[in-house]
Amino acid sequence: MIIDSLSWICLLSGGLLGIVGGIGIHRFPDLYSRQHATGITDTLCAMLILLGLGLQAGISIAAFKLALIFVLLFLTSPTASHALANAAMHGGLKPKLDSATGKDKF
């Protein structure tokens, strides 16, 4: 009963975080801001969903496979986000700056 509840909390939290990441894609003005929104949320979203599925699976080969996917996503997702932002910077895409000062707002 407790494991079921924890599993559903993880699954729903991961789904909600995925929706928030999708809103971030549409809300932020440039690639770098969007990349930040998706880079953070996709890793945490996938990990929460995989944790919830792993709790549902119990001790089995499926849980081992989910843990392996968890580790691979933890290592590759931030690297891919960094590579995309780095490629955009080398391609000449400039971040959107504040028009009054010519600097980043933050």
N, C-alpha and C positions, 0 to 999 in steps of 0.2 A: 504494500500500500504506500509506504513512504517512498520507495524507489520509483513507483509509478508517478507519484506527485512530483518528485524531483525531475523525472524525465520530461513530464509535460511542461514544467516550468522552464526547463532548458529549451525545449522545442518551441514554445511560444515566445520566449525571449529572443531566440535566434531569428524567428520569423519576423517579429516586430523590428528587430535591428536591421533586417534586410529591407524592410519597408522604409525605415529612416534613411538608410543608405541610398535607396532609390530616389527619395525626396531630395537628398543632398545633390544627386547628379543633376536634377532639374533646377535646383535653387541657386547653386553657386555659379559665378560668372565665367570663370576660365578653367582651363584644363588642370592647372595645378591645384586649385581649390577642389575641383571635382575628384581629382586623383586622391587627395587627402581624405575626402569623405568616403570614397569607395575602398581605399586601401586599408583604412582602419576597420570599417564595418564588415567587409567581406571576410576578413580573417576571423574576427570574433563571431560573426554570424555563423559561419561554417563550423567553427569549433563548438559553439553552443548546440547546434543541430546535431553534430556528430556525437557529442557527449550525451544528448538526450536519446539518440538512437542506440548508443552503446549501453546505456542503462536499460533500455527496453530489451536488448538482445541478451543481456546476462553474460555469463561466462561461456563463450562459444567461439567458434572460428569467425563468425560474423563480427563479434566484438573485437577480435584481433585485427581483422581487416579494417574496421572503422578506426582503430587506434593507429594503424599504419597510414591511413589517409589523413588522419589528424596531424601526424608528424610531418608528412610531406607537404600539406597545406601550410603548416606553421613555418616551414623553411622556404617554400617557394613563393608564397603570396606576397610577402613584403619585398622580396627580391624582384619580382615582376613589376610591382608598383614603382620601385626605384628605377628600374631599367626603362620603363615607359616615360617617367618624368625626365630622366637623363637624356633620352632620345629626343624628347620634345625640346629640351633646352639646347642641345647640340644642333637641332634642326632650325633653330632661330625663333622659336615661339617664346615670346616675352610674357611674363605675368601681367595681368591687368593691374594697373596702378591707379592711385587716386589722381584725378585730373587736376585738382587744385594745387597739390604739392609736388606731383611727379614721383612720389614715393609710395611705398606700400602703406596701407592704412594702419597696419599693426606693426 
